[in-house]
Amino acid sequence: MNNFKYHQPKSLQDASSLMQQHNNNALLFAGGTDALGLIKNNIITPGNLVNLKLIKGLNEIKYTPGKEIKIGALVNLVDIAGHSVIREKFAVLAEAANNIASPQFRNVATIGGNLCQRPRCFYFRGDFHCIRKGGNLCYAAAGENKYHCIVGGDPCYIIHPSDSAVALLALDAKFSIYSDRKLKIVSAWDFFILPSIDPTKENILKPGEILESIIIPEPDNGSKSKYIKFMEREVFDFAVVSVAAVVKKSGGKIVKGRVAFGGVAPKPWQIDILNKSLAGLSTGEEGIAAFSKKFFNDATPLEKNAYKIPLVRNLLKRILIDLTV
Ligand SMILES: Cc1cc2nc3c(=O)[nH]c(=O)nc-3n(C[C@H](O)[C@H](O)[C@H](O)COP(=O)(O)OP(=O)(O)OC[C@H]3O[C@@H](n4cnc5c(N)ncnc54)[C@H](O)[C@@H]3O)c2cc1C
């Protein structure tokens, strides 16, 4: 583990200035559950850690009834999973948060850190100078790729590991980013990037930019939401494939819905045509089963992960049935 300087700024401006000052030699530090693992294993060797935890207000949740909920980037996952309003009105997020790692992790890990965590690909985490570390090759492409992506991969086939990101995409959340003394708002979809844009990054944050909060519009009255996470082990594990959905139905038909997927792409994934065509879909089991088979025809699985196509279609079917039938 390399030596580093530990900074404890008290404002976003100071944190941002420190990050800019040290440019590529600094790392933001929240709960530390991912950051410390990366440093201990020499995956990254930042000379400076910029702790965010003394910045006031970043650990608050503010609910405006009928409008939105704003969750500060430093709110711990345990507080999201247990928050009464989130459980009632944004259930998909509470369920996703409650399914992340173990209670010990959820007690210290923050939502901001969960969204900005690095991929779990064992080539990236291992002793390989892969394309995500600035090398030329994605070793998973022709190597061990059982857990890698089936869409959006080229030239690096990671999957994005965050469960909360999938729920937030289904909820059509917006991310507030501190940038150059101002806050700018981007959609959850636009926050994450594909490797074709930059294979060394998972999101749009530039040096000095900090995720400040997440703003989630309140779903329509009568909407229901859910998160299903398929794991290889029941105890705790990253998702092999996951699906999040927010659906409103009326009189045997879906009126409006949004679905997002995890474990299939290098960013939390959505399919615009799927979301559009949910409106008007009959809620009977047969119709939903047929609907679910229409998607992921354009997937390009690697040698060992074609099983994810029927898996993701079945999870889509299951979540729509659970939420409507
Ligand atoms: C054994 C294990 C099991 C896990 N299982 C799961 C799982 O099932 N599902 C899942 O989703 N995750 C899982 N994780 C990942 C875990 O949830 C993350 O490590 C955690 O959420 C990161 O939050 P943190 O506050 O500790 O972030 P840190 O470790 O402090 O930071 C993580 C990254 O985010 C950056 N960062 C932190 N805050 C901000 C911010 N506000 N703005 C910009 N960048 C920021 C840091 O610079 C760093 O790169 C697991 C991790 C482990 C070790």
The ligand as a Gaussian input file, in Angstrom:
#p B3LYP/6-31G(d) Opt

LIG

0 1
 C      -17.347000      -7.830000      -0.172000
 C      -18.088000      -6.749000      -0.916000
 C      -19.370000      -7.001000      -1.386000
 C      -20.065000      -6.015000      -2.082000
 N      -21.312000      -6.299000      -2.588000
 C      -21.964000      -5.341000      -3.298000
 C      -23.252000      -5.597000      -3.847000
 O      -23.813000      -6.677000      -3.688000
 N      -23.859000      -4.603000      -4.548000
 C      -23.277000      -3.380000      -4.744000
 O      -23.884000      -2.507000      -5.356000
 N      -22.051000      -3.121000      -4.232000
 C      -21.405000      -4.056000      -3.525000
 N      -20.172000      -3.791000      -3.001000
 C      -19.564000      -2.487000      -3.228000
 C      -19.879000      -1.570000      -2.073000
 O      -21.266000      -1.366000      -2.020000
 C      -19.132000      -0.284000      -2.303000
 O      -17.784000      -0.546000      -1.929000
 C      -19.662000       0.861000      -1.497000
 O      -20.991000       1.135000      -1.779000
 C      -18.829000       2.088000      -1.783000
 O      -19.262000       3.131000      -0.937000
 P      -18.205000       3.870000      -0.020000
 O      -18.932000       4.999000       0.608000
 O      -17.495000       2.932000       0.876000
 O      -17.247000       4.443000      -1.153000
 P      -15.673000       4.619000      -1.170000
 O      -15.007000       3.308000      -1.109000
 O      -15.254000       5.667000      -0.228000
 O      -15.548000       5.201000      -2.660000
 C      -15.807000       4.382000      -3.778000
 C      -15.462000       5.157000      -5.043000
 O      -16.375000       6.216000      -5.225000
 C      -15.713000       7.477000      -5.251000
 N      -16.612000       8.402000      -4.547000
 C      -17.128000       8.232000      -3.311000
 N      -17.990000       9.219000      -3.030000
 C      -18.023000      10.024000      -4.117000
 C      -18.747000      11.211000      -4.438000
 N      -19.628000      11.783000      -3.585000
 N      -18.537000      11.794000      -5.645000
 C      -17.674000      11.226000      -6.523000
 N      -16.975000      10.100000      -6.282000
 C      -17.142000       9.508000      -5.083000
 C      -14.375000       7.242000      -4.576000
 O      -13.381000       8.125000      -5.059000
 C      -14.078000       5.806000      -4.986000
 O      -13.545000       5.751000      -6.280000
 C      -19.464000      -4.747000      -2.291000
 C      -18.166000      -4.487000      -1.819000
 C      -17.482000      -5.480000      -1.150000
 C      -16.083000      -5.171000      -0.686000

